[in-house]
Amino acid sequence: MGPHAHIILEENLLEINAKKYKAIKDRDHPVWITISATDIPDRTESIKGNAEDCTLKLIQYCHKLEHAGADFIVIPCNTSHAFFPSIQNKVRSPILNLMEITSDYILQKFPSAHNIGIIATDGTIETHLYQQSLISRNLQPIDFVNAPDMQRLVMETIYSPEWGVKATGQTVSVKAVDALQQSMDALMLQKCDLIISGCTEISVASLQASLSKKYPIIDPIKVVAEKTLKYTYGYTE
């Protein structure tokens, strides 16, 4: 959710496992089970009441993963975490929480950072997923709630049927990259120390355009991939 989400998660798992845990052959990598849950209603539209509630579908797919043998679950879609409490209450296996893990990572790895920019869907912004997590750690979230034109540009970057990341497949359009850079420039003007790439499509575009060379981007998908491997290998730090 969307279809790119699990792909970049798996790519991160492979890369981190090779670099950090010295995996050099197939059997050095953990076994994982993937469901590309493309039939789940759009999460932002569901939050706004314009689409079917996502909760039941999310729970059904979590149960499928459990029945297939999963010991824990990762949902790489940021906006789906608006339904997190309802899902976890109905699922036996622990689900890793992107917002909590990302905020902890920032606190541990960037102790001098305070102002944290958020680029995400309307659904993620309006449900305050990252804002609450950051504030609880005395970090200051900065978003486009008071800059609706910029937030519309973020949504277009993700959803535009002509040039948005969801529509253009593996190759992100130049227009989407330009729009994303406009968004990041706007956050940097607000003195952000870091910028959270709070949507999988934003992560895809950032990676493809190597925007981390220009902006201080925190990618929750990479962060949760690191946590996933720690969890798999029994490390608790």
C-alpha positions in Angstrom: 0.0 0.0 0.0 0.8 1.4 -2.5 2.5 -1.2 -4.6 5.9 0.5 -4.2 5.8 0.3 -0.4 6.8 -3.3 0.1 9.3 -3.2 -2.8 11.4 -0.4 -1.2 11.0 -2.0 2.2 12.4 -5.3 0.9 15.2 -3.5 -1.0 16.2 -1.8 2.3 16.1 -5.1 4.2 18.4 -6.7 1.7 20.8 -3.7 1.6 21.0 -3.2 5.4 21.3 -6.9 6.0 24.3 -7.1 3.6 26.0 -4.0 4.9 25.3 -4.3 8.6 24.9 -8.0 9.2 27.3 -9.2 6.5 24.7 -11.3 4.5 26.5 -12.7 1.4 24.2 -15.6 0.3 20.5 -16.4 0.2 20.4 -18.2 3.5 21.9 -15.2 5.3 18.7 -13.3 4.7 15.5 -13.7 6.9 12.4 -15.3 5.5 9.6 -12.8 5.0 6.0 -13.0 3.7 4.7 -10.2 1.5 1.2 -9.2 0.6 0.8 -6.4 -1.9 -2.7 -5.3 -0.6 -3.7 -3.2 -3.6 -7.4 -3.7 -3.1 -7.5 -1.8 0.3 -9.4 1.5 -0.2 -7.3 4.6 -0.4 -6.3 5.4 3.2 -6.7 9.2 3.0 -10.1 8.9 1.3 -11.2 6.4 3.9 -10.1 8.8 6.7 -12.1 11.6 5.1 -15.2 9.4 4.8 -15.1 9.3 1.0 -14.2 5.6 0.8 -14.9 2.3 2.6 -13.3 1.9 6.1 -9.9 0.3 5.7 -9.9 -1.4 9.1 -11.5 -4.7 8.2 -9.3 -5.3 5.1 -6.2 -4.4 7.1 -7.1 -6.9 9.8 -7.9 -9.6 7.2 -4.5 -9.2 5.6 -2.8 -9.3 9.0 -4.6 -12.5 9.8 -3.4 -14.0 6.5 0.1 -13.1 7.4 -0.3 -14.7 10.8 -1.8 -17.9 9.3 1.2 -18.0 6.9 3.6 -18.0 9.9 4.5 -14.4 10.5 5.9 -13.7 14.0 5.4 -9.9 13.6 4.0 -7.5 11.0 5.3 -4.4 9.2 2.8 -2.2 7.3 5.0 0.2 5.3 2.1 2.5 4.3 2.3 5.6 6.6 -1.3 6.7 6.3 -2.6 3.2 7.3 -1.3 3.8 10.8 -4.4 6.0 11.4 -6.1 2.6 11.8 -3.2 1.1 13.9 -5.0 0.8 17.3 -8.0 -0.9 15.8 -5.8 -3.3 13.9 -3.4 -4.2 16.7 -6.4 -4.9 19.0 -7.6 -7.6 16.6 -4.3 -9.1 15.7 -2.2 -11.4 17.9 1.2 -10.6 16.4 2.9 -7.3 17.2 2.9 -4.7 14.5 5.8 -2.3 14.2 4.7 1.3 14.4 6.3 3.5 11.8 5.7 6.8 13.7 7.0 5.6 17.0 10.1 3.9 15.5 10.9 6.9 13.4 10.5 9.4 16.2 12.7 7.2 18.5 15.3 7.0 15.7 15.4 10.8 15.4 15.7 11.3 19.2 18.6 8.7 19.4 20.5 9.6 16.2 20.0 13.3 16.0 19.9 14.6 19.5 20.5 18.2 18.4 17.5 18.2 16.0 14.3 19.9 17.2 12.3 21.2 14.2 11.1 18.2 12.2 9.4 18.7 8.9 6.7 16.3 7.7 5.8 15.7 4.0 2.8 13.3 3.9 -0.7 12.7 2.7 -3.7 14.7 4.0 -4.7 11.6 5.9 -1.4 11.3 7.7 -1.3 15.0 8.5 -5.0 15.4 9.5 -4.8 12.4 12.0 -1.6 13.9 13.5 0.3 10.6 13.3 3.8 12.1 13.2 2.9 15.3 15.1 1.7 13.4 18.2 4.7 11.0 18.1 7.2 13.9 17.8 5.6 16.2 20.4 5.6 13.3 22.9 9.4 13.4 22.6 9.6 17.2 22.9 10.3 17.6 19.2 8.6 20.3 17.1 6.6 19.1 14.1 6.4 21.4 11.1 3.8 20.7 8.3 1.7 22.5 5.8 -1.5 22.7 7.8 -1.3 26.5 7.5 0.0 26.4 3.9 -2.8 24.6 2.1 -1.3 25.4 -1.4 1.8 23.5 -0.5 -0.1 20.6 1.0 -2.1 20.4 -2.3 1.2 20.3 -4.1 2.3 17.3 -2.0 -1.0 15.5 -2.7 -0.5 16.2 -6.5 3.0 14.9 -6.2 1.6 11.6 -4.9 -1.8 11.4 -6.7 -1.8 13.3 -10.0 -3.1 11.0 -12.7 -0.7 12.6 -15.2 2.6 13.0 -13.3 2.1 11.8 -9.7 4.3 9.0 -8.3 1.4 6.6 -8.1 0.6 7.0 -11.8 4.0 6.9 -13.3 5.2 3.5 -12.1 8.9 2.9 -11.3 10.1 6.0 -13.2 9.2 9.1 -11.2 8.4 12.1 -13.4 10.5 15.2 -13.5 7.5 17.3 -12.5 7.0 15.2 -9.4 10.6 15.6 -8.4 10.4 19.4 -9.0 7.2 19.6 -6.9 8.8 17.6 -4.1 11.8 19.8 -4.1 9.5 22.9 -3.8 7.9 21.3 -0.8 11.2 20.5 0.9 12.5 24.0 0.1 9.4 25.4 1.8 10.1 23.3 4.9 13.7 24.3 5.0 12.7 28.0 5.0 10.9 27.2 8.2 14.2 26.1 9.8 13.6 22.4 9.8 16.5 20.3 11.0 15.2 17.2 9.4 12.4 16.3 7.0 10.4 13.1 7.4 9.4 11.4 4.1 6.0 10.5 5.5 4.5 8.7 2.5 5.9 5.8 0.5 5.6 7.6 -2.8 7.6 10.5 -1.4 10.2 8.0 -0.4 10.3 6.5 -3.9 10.7 9.9 -5.5 13.4 11.0 -3.0 15.4 7.9 -3.6 15.2 8.0 -7.3 16.2 11.7 -7.4 18.9 11.3 -4.7 17.3 14.2 -2.8 19.1 13.1 0.5 22.2 14.7 -1.0 20.4 18.1 -0.9 18.0 17.7 2.1 18.3 16.2 5.5 15.7 13.5 4.8 14.6 10.8 7.3 13.0 7.9 5.4 10.7 5.9 7.8 10.8 2.9 5.4 14.6 2.6 5.9 14.3 3.2 9.6 11.7 0.5 10.0 13.8 -1.9 7.8 16.6 -1.5 10.3 14.2 -2.1 13.2 12.8 -5.1 11.4 16.2 -6.8 11.2 17.0 -6.0 14.8 13.7 -7.5 15.8 14.3 -10.5 13.6 17.8 -11.1 15.2 16.6 -10.5 18.7 18.4 -7.2 19.3 16.4 -5.0 21.7 18.4 -1.8 21.7 
